[in-house]
């Protein structure tokens, strides 16, 4: 009887704690989204911000965030994929491999502001890239690479060794087994990890303050030549992202409607991150069904 009562009490306590966590999360998300929803309209999402007049939007900041995210993923994804394949499929267990994994764990726990200062000293100052989208993308690659590498490595580890042995038994080489059997089977988990890391990169601010800059110069969206200074595709221009914009307008306080713009920007940021998370779950399940014929 005492054992059953203890089990019920423990189960109830766990449900209570889980419910408290869910309520806190719902309250925070609901407060941010409901506070910013009145500001959300097409004009707010497409027009540029105005420093000294009311009625500005987040068009340039939103574009900068998406462009920076794409560049970061284009740089970090091939590196993370190659490192994960090597660590899980080719590297032999030993001190060197364990040291590499330990270093990856250490890098993944670095505060983003430290990565930002590192990016400022290396990419902005030493490499002479100045405050630019490219500097921000390289800094976010340093920030995102350890997390993405671990995510892809875990996806590869989840594939049964029977599939590896089956490929080798059919006469496939190690590389052919990895590329034709292991990677396709791990695609759902890899895509889910990629989208989740994209959501984290999209909401990053501290690392970009020191690398991508805090200014949002006017852009000519009719000019898509990446070599022109006012082209939106120019990777060497400074770029204020959405997360940096929220921090900036709240810290400076020079925008007349800063409170409304901040609320709307925060709501957009939360909604986009939620979309990334929901998309990761949906796409992961869809790819799993398509590639494995599972349910």
C-alpha positions in Angstrom: 0.0 0.0 0.0 2.8 2.4 0.9 4.5 1.6 -2.4 1.4 2.3 -4.4 0.9 5.6 -2.5 4.5 6.6 -3.1 4.2 5.8 -6.8 1.0 7.9 -7.1 2.7 10.8 -5.2 5.8 10.6 -7.4 3.7 10.4 -10.6 1.6 13.4 -9.5 4.7 15.4 -8.6 6.2 14.7 -12.0 2.9 15.7 -13.8 2.7 18.9 -11.7 6.3 19.9 -12.5 5.7 19.2 -16.2 2.5 21.2 -16.1 4.3 24.2 -14.4 7.0 24.1 -17.2 4.3 24.0 -19.9 2.3 26.9 -18.2 5.4 29.1 -18.0 6.2 28.4 -21.6 2.7 29.1 -22.8 2.5 32.3 -20.7 5.8 33.6 -22.1 5.0 32.8 -25.7 1.4 34.0 -25.3 2.4 37.3 -23.8 5.0 38.0 -26.4 2.8 37.0 -29.4 -0.4 38.7 -28.1 1.5 41.9 -27.3 3.0 42.1 -30.8 0.1 40.8 -32.9 -1.6 44.3 -33.2 1.6 45.6 -34.9 1.8 42.8 -37.5 0.7 43.7 -41.0 2.2 43.6 -44.4 3.5 47.1 -44.2 5.3 46.4 -40.9 6.9 43.3 -42.4 8.1 45.0 -45.6 8.9 48.7 -44.9 12.3 49.8 -43.5 12.6 51.1 -40.0 12.8 54.8 -39.2 15.1 56.0 -36.4 13.5 59.3 -35.6 9.9 59.0 -36.9 7.1 56.6 -36.1 5.6 54.1 -38.4 8.7 52.1 -39.4 8.8 48.4 -40.1 11.3 45.6 -40.1 11.6 44.7 -43.8 15.3 45.1 -44.1 16.0 43.5 -40.7 13.9 40.5 -41.6 15.6 40.1 -45.0 19.0 40.4 -43.3 18.1 37.7 -40.8 17.0 35.3 -43.6 20.0 36.1 -45.8 22.5 35.6 -42.9 20.8 32.4 -42.0 21.2 31.0 -45.5 24.8 32.0 -45.7 25.5 30.4 -42.3 23.9 27.2 -43.3 25.7 27.1 -46.6 29.0 27.3 -44.8 28.4 25.2 -41.7 26.3 22.3 -43.2 29.1 20.8 -45.5 31.7 21.1 -42.7 29.4 19.6 -40.0 28.3 16.8 -42.4 31.9 15.9 -43.3 33.1 16.0 -39.7 30.1 13.9 -38.5 30.7 11.2 -41.2 34.4 11.0 -40.3 33.8 10.8 -36.5 31.1 8.2 -36.7 32.1 6.1 -39.7 35.8 6.4 -40.1 37.5 7.6 -36.9 38.9 4.8 -34.7 38.1 4.9 -31.0 41.0 6.4 -29.1 42.4 9.4 -27.3 42.4 11.6 -30.4 38.8 10.9 -31.3 37.7 11.4 -27.6 39.7 14.7 -27.5 37.9 15.9 -30.7 34.5 15.1 -29.2 35.4 16.8 -26.0 36.5 20.0 -27.9 33.2 19.9 -29.7 31.3 19.7 -26.4 33.3 22.7 -25.1 32.7 24.8 -28.2 29.0 24.1 -28.0 28.8 25.5 -24.5 30.5 28.8 -25.3 28.4 31.9 -24.6 27.4 33.6 -27.8 28.9 36.9 -26.7 32.3 35.1 -26.5 31.9 33.8 -30.0 31.0 37.4 -31.1 34.1 38.8 -29.5 36.2 36.1 -31.1 34.6 36.8 -34.5 35.2 40.5 -34.1 38.9 40.0 -33.4 39.5 37.4 -36.1 37.1 38.2 -38.9 36.4 41.9 -38.5 39.9 43.0 -37.4 42.4 40.4 -38.4 40.9 39.3 -41.7 39.7 42.9 -42.5 36.2 41.9 -43.4 34.8 44.8 -41.3 31.2 44.7 -40.0 29.5 42.6 -42.7 27.1 39.8 -43.4 30.1 37.6 -44.2 31.7 38.3 -40.8 28.4 37.5 -39.1 28.0 34.3 -41.1 31.5 33.1 -40.2 30.9 33.9 -36.5 27.6 32.1 -36.5 29.3 29.1 -38.2 31.7 28.9 -35.2 28.6 29.2 -32.9 26.5 26.7 -34.8 29.1 24.1 -36.0 29.6 22.1 -32.8 25.8 21.8 -32.3 25.1 20.8 -35.8 28.0 18.3 -35.9 26.7 16.6 -32.8 23.2 16.6 -34.2 24.2 14.9 -37.4 26.6 12.5 -35.6 23.7 11.4 -33.4 21.5 10.9 -36.5 24.2 8.6 -38.0 24.6 6.7 -34.7 20.9 5.9 -34.7 21.3 3.8 -37.8 21.6 0.1 -37.1 25.0 -1.5 -37.8 23.1 -4.2 -39.6 22.6 -1.8 -42.5 26.3 -1.1 -42.6 27.2 -4.8 -42.5 24.5 -5.4 -45.2 26.1 -2.9 -47.5 29.5 -4.3 -47.1 28.2 -7.8 -47.6 26.8 -6.7 -50.9 30.2 -5.7 -52.0 29.8 -1.9 -51.5 32.8 0.1 -50.4 32.8 1.9 -47.1 32.1 5.3 -48.9 29.3 3.7 -51.0 27.7 2.2 -47.9 27.8 5.6 -46.1 26.5 7.6 -49.1 23.9 5.2 -50.5 22.6 3.5 -47.3 23.5 5.3 -44.1 22.9 8.9 -45.2 19.6 8.3 -46.8 18.4 6.5 -43.7 19.6 9.3 -41.5 18.1 12.1 -43.6 15.0 12.7 -41.5 17.0 13.2 -38.3 19.6 15.3 -40.1 16.9 17.6 -41.6 15.2 18.0 -38.2 18.6 18.9 -36.6 19.3 21.3 -39.4 16.0 23.1 -39.1 16.2 23.3 -35.3 19.8 24.8 -35.5 18.5 27.2 -38.1 15.9 28.5 -35.6 18.6 29.0 -33.1 20.8 30.9 -35.6 17.8 33.1 -36.7 17.3 34.3 -33.1 20.9 35.0 -32.3 21.9 38.5 -31.4 25.0 38.8 -29.2 27.4 37.3 -31.7 26.1 39.5 -34.5 26.4 42.8 -32.6 30.3 42.5 -32.9 30.4 41.1 -36.4 27.5 41.9 -38.6 27.0 45.4 -37.1 24.1 47.4 -35.8 23.3 49.5 -38.9 20.7 48.8 -41.6 21.7 50.9 -44.7 19.1 51.5 -47.4 19.0 48.7 -50.0 18.1 48.7 -53.6 15.9 45.6 -54.0 15.9 46.1 -57.8 19.6 45.5 -57.9 20.6 41.8 -57.2 24.2 42.2 -58.2 26.1 41.0 -55.1 29.1 43.2 -56.0 27.2 46.4 -55.7 27.3 48.2 -52.4 23.6 48.8 -52.1 22.6 45.4 -53.4 20.7 43.2 -50.8 22.9 40.2 -51.8 26.2 42.0 -51.1 27.8 39.9 -48.4 30.3 42.7 -47.5 27.7 45.2 -46.3 26.8 45.7 -42.6 23.5 44.1 -41.7 21.3 44.6 -38.6 19.3 41.5 -38.0 15.9 41.2 -36.4 17.2 40.1 -33.0 19.9 42.9 -33.0 17.1 45.4 -34.0 15.1 44.4 -30.9 18.1 44.9 -28.7 19.1 48.2 -30.3 15.7 50.0 -30.2 15.2 49.0 -26.6 18.7 50.2 -25.6 18.8 53.4 -27.5 15.2 54.6 -27.0 15.3 57.2 -29.8 12.5 55.7 -31.9 9.1 57.3 -31.0 7.2 54.0 -31.3 10.0 51.8 -30.0 7.8 49.9 -27.7 5.3 49.0 -30.4 8.1 48.1 -32.9 9.9 46.0 -30.3 6.7 44.1 -29.5 6.0 43.4 -33.1 9.6 42.4 -33.9 9.7 40.0 -30.9 6.4 38.5 -32.0 7.8 37.9 -35.5 10.9 36.4 -34.1 9.0 34.0 -31.8 6.6 33.0 -34.6 9.5 32.3 -37.1 11.3 30.2 -34.5 8.1 28.3 -33.7 7.6 27.7 -37.4 11.2 26.3 -37.6 10.4 23.9 -34.8 7.1 22.7 -36.2 8.6 22.4 -39.6 11.4 20.2 -38.2 8.9 17.8 -36.6 6.6 17.7 -39.7 9.4 17.3 -42.2 11.2 14.7 -40.1 8.1 12.6 -39.9 7.3 13.0 -43.6 10.8 12.0 -44.7 10.9 9.1 -42.3 7.7 7.7 -43.9 8.9 8.3 -47.4 12.4 6.9 -46.9 11.6 4.0 -44.6 8.0 3.2 -45.4 7.4 3.4 -41.7 4.5 4.9 -39.8 
